[in-house]
Amino acid sequence: MKTKIFLLLALPSALWADTADDYVNTIRQIQQDSGVEWDVTVTPNGSVLSPTGVSNDGSFFQLWSIHNTTAVEYLLDEQFVTAYTPNAILEIVTADPYGPVRRTRVDQPFQVRVSVAGLLEPSDPAYATAPDAAKWVEYTHVTFGYPEGKHSLEEIADPVGLLHEEGWMEENYNTTVTFGMTNLTGSDLTSVEGEEVFTISSQEDYGVSATVLDSERLQIWPIATAVISGTDPNVYYEDVPWVTISLKDLYPASTTYLRIYEGSQTSSPSEVEKVSASYVIIEDSIPQNRTLVLKDLDKHFTEEGYHTLEIVHETPFGSEILASSQIRVDRTVEVNGGLYVGE
């Protein structure tokens, strides 16, 4: 297969006084398997097809400029071109549609879709003598835990990752790798955060260093927690006290609020009242912490007896209860008076 060569001629700085018409420009193609050379004359800029196809071992292309009067030759540039073009595409899929950086939560599954093309197949006659770079690409999967107070690798001076997986891909194919949860590690996995980085690289070849073909990162965020304080289920309240809600690691795309219903905690309460003053809506790139003090909850308790308070956390992964508490309210109406009997 012939290669189209794009040319932008740059004369040596010592010869800037000359014009492009003072030179003859030639592209020389040197076949690496046979040493045969081919020359083609070119204009100072534009493109031209290579004189012949690229050999199995690759071809060197050199740009020469020859002065018309002195016949002095100048090598302006050279480029090695392989007879194969391995390429790869990585795509990370999670339940969170956030686009700038793929992200998910420590407990959520995710997929890595891999597409590799351009490698020589074992059935190809050139496979036996082809360099390694034509036969396989390298796959690496590295995990990075964020230190306390950091929320990206850019904030870390010299991040050090743990190699989770490394291998070679020797075929052209499309595949999907599914992970049930994060591969980060920690003493309390629910609270870790960091990144998982997936990379596919080509192999070093003659005149060409190893190249990253594609790399994708996945940010991992912790599971949110909540604490409800200010009430005691053993106390009978005529006036509901202030309630404090402490929220930690709210997911970057989430809505959190307090709901109240009569009776003990149940998975399917019949009537629920959502407290509008308790809503916390997060649209951010990192988890958030919040503390709320709710002072006027008495109006939400109209019936006598036990009530349940729950913190609901809605994320792209669904809704869940972060914390619950019970409160007992007294709604007995007492009438003080006397009986007067007159004759």
Long-range contacts (C-beta under 8 A, 24 or more apart in sequence): 1-53, 1-54, 1-83, 2-49, 2-50, 2-52, 2-53, 2-54, 3-49, 3-50, 3-53, 3-54, 3-81, 4-47, 4-48, 4-49, 4-50, 5-42, 5-47, 5-48, 5-49, 5-50, 5-61, 6-46, 6-47, 7-42, 7-43, 7-44, 7-45, 7-46, 7-47, 7-48, 7-63, 8-45, 9-44, 9-45, 9-63, 9-65, 9-76, 10-76, 10-77, 11-65, 11-74, 11-76, 12-74, 12-76, 15-67, 15-74, 18-67, 20-44, 22-67, 22-68, 22-69, 23-65, 23-66, 23-67, 23-68, 24-65, 24-66, 24-68, 25-63, 25-64, 25-65, 25-66, 26-63, 26-64, 26-65, 26-66, 27-61, 27-62, 27-63, 27-64, 28-61, 28-62, 28-64, 29-59, 29-60, 29-61, 30-59, 30-60, 30-61, 30-62, 31-55, 31-57, 31-59, 32-57, 32-58, 32-59, 32-60, 32-206, 33-57, 53-83, 54-81, 54-82, 54-83, 55-83, 56-83, 56-126, 56-129, 56-130, 57-83, 57-129, 57-130, 57-131, 57-206, 58-82, 58-83, 58-205, 58-206, 58-207, 59-83, 60-207, 80-205, 80-206, 80-207, 80-208, 82-133, 82-134, 82-205, 82-208, 83-126, 83-134, 84-118, 84-119, 84-120, 84-130, 84-133, 84-134, 85-118, 86-116, 86-117, 86-118, 86-119, 86-133, 86-134, 86-137, 86-202, 86-213, 87-116, 87-117, 87-118, 87-213, 87-214, 88-114, 88-115, 88-116, 88-117, 88-137, 88-169, 88-200, 88-213, 88-214, 89-113, 89-114, 89-115, 89-214, 90-114, 90-115, 90-198, 90-199, 90-200, 90-214, 90-215, 90-216, 91-115, 91-216, 92-198, 92-216, 92-218, 94-218, 95-316, 95-317, 96-253, 96-315, 96-316, 96-317, 97-316, 98-252, 98-253, 100-285, 101-217, 101-218, 101-219, 101-285, 102-216, 102-217, 102-218, 102-219, 103-218, 103-219, 103-220, 103-221, 103-252, 104-182, 104-218, 104-219, 104-220, 104-221, 105-220, 105-221, 105-222, 105-223, 105-251, 105-315, 105-317, 106-181, 106-182, 106-184, 106-189, 106-190, 106-192, 106-193, 106-220, 106-221, 106-222, 106-223, 107-181, 107-182, 107-190, 107-223, 108-181, 108-317, 109-178, 109-179, 109-180, 109-181, 110-178, 110-179, 110-218, 111-176, 111-177, 111-178, 111-179, 112-176, 112-177, 112-179, 112-198, 112-216, 113-174, 113-175, 113-176, 114-139, 114-169, 114-174, 114-175, 114-176, 114-177, 114-200, 115-173, 115-174, 116-169, 116-171, 116-172, 116-173, 116-174, 116-200, 117-172, 118-172, 119-169, 119-170, 119-171, 119-172, 121-171, 121-172, 131-203, 131-205, 131-206, 132-203, 133-202, 133-203, 133-204, 133-205, 133-208, 134-205, 135-170, 136-168, 136-169, 136-170, 136-203, 137-168, 137-169, 137-200, 137-201, 137-202, 137-203, 137-213, 138-166, 138-167, 138-168, 138-169, 138-200, 138-201, 138-202, 138-203, 138-210, 139-165, 139-166, 139-167, 139-168, 139-169, 139-198, 139-199, 139-200, 140-165, 140-166, 140-197, 140-198, 140-199, 140-201, 141-165, 141-166, 141-183, 141-196, 141-197, 141-198, 141-199, 142-196, 142-197, 142-199, 143-183, 143-184, 143-185, 143-194, 143-195, 143-196, 143-197, 144-194, 144-195, 144-196, 144-197, 145-184, 145-185, 145-186, 145-192, 145-193, 145-194, 146-193, 146-194, 146-195, 151-193, 151-285, 151-286, 151-287, 152-195, 152-219, 152-286, 153-195, 153-217, 161-197, 164-196, 169-200, 182-220, 184-220, 190-222, 190-223, 191-222, 191-223, 191-249, 192-220, 192-222, 193-219, 193-220, 193-221, 193-222, 193-287, 194-219, 194-220, 195-219, 195-220, 196-220, 221-249, 221-251, 221-252, 221-286, 221-287, 222-249, 222-287, 223-249, 224-248, 224-249, 224-250, 224-251, 224-254, 224-256, 224-287, 224-313, 224-322, 225-249, 225-322, 225-323, 226-256, 226-311, 226-313, 226-322, 226-323, 227-323, 228-258, 228-309, 228-311, 228-323, 228-324, 228-325, 231-309, 231-325, 231-326, 231-327, 233-306, 233-325, 233-326, 233-327, 233-328, 234-328, 235-328, 236-328, 236-329, 236-330, 237-327, 237-328, 237-329, 237-330, 238-329, 238-330, 239-298, 240-297, 240-298, 240-300, 240-301, 240-327, 240-329, 242-293, 242-294, 242-295, 242-297, 243-293, 243-294, 243-297, 243-309, 244-291, 244-292, 244-293, 244-294, 245-278, 245-291, 245-292, 245-293, 245-294, 245-311, 246-291, 247-280, 247-289, 247-290, 247-291, 247-292, 247-311, 247-322, 248-289, 249-287, 249-288, 249-289, 250-280, 250-282, 250-287, 250-288, 250-289, 250-290, 250-313, 251-282, 251-287, 251-313, 251-315, 251-316, 252-282, 252-283, 252-284, 252-285, 252-286, 252-287, 252-288, 253-282, 253-283, 253-284, 253-315, 253-316, 254-281, 254-282, 254-313, 254-314, 254-315, 255-279, 255-280, 255-281, 255-282, 255-313, 255-314, 256-280, 256-282, 256-290, 256-311, 256-312, 256-313, 256-314, 256-322, 257-311, 257-312, 258-294, 258-309, 258-310, 258-311, 258-312, 259-309, 259-310, 259-312, 260-297, 260-300, 260-301, 260-307, 260-308, 260-309, 260-310, 261-307, 261-308, 262-303, 262-305, 262-306, 262-307, 262-308, 263-305, 263-306, 263-307, 263-308, 264-306, 264-308, 264-326, 265-308, 265-310, 265-324, 265-326, 266-308, 269-308, 273-300, 275-300, 301-327, 301-329, 301-331, 302-331, 303-329, 303-331, 304-329, 304-330, 304-331, 304-332, 305-329
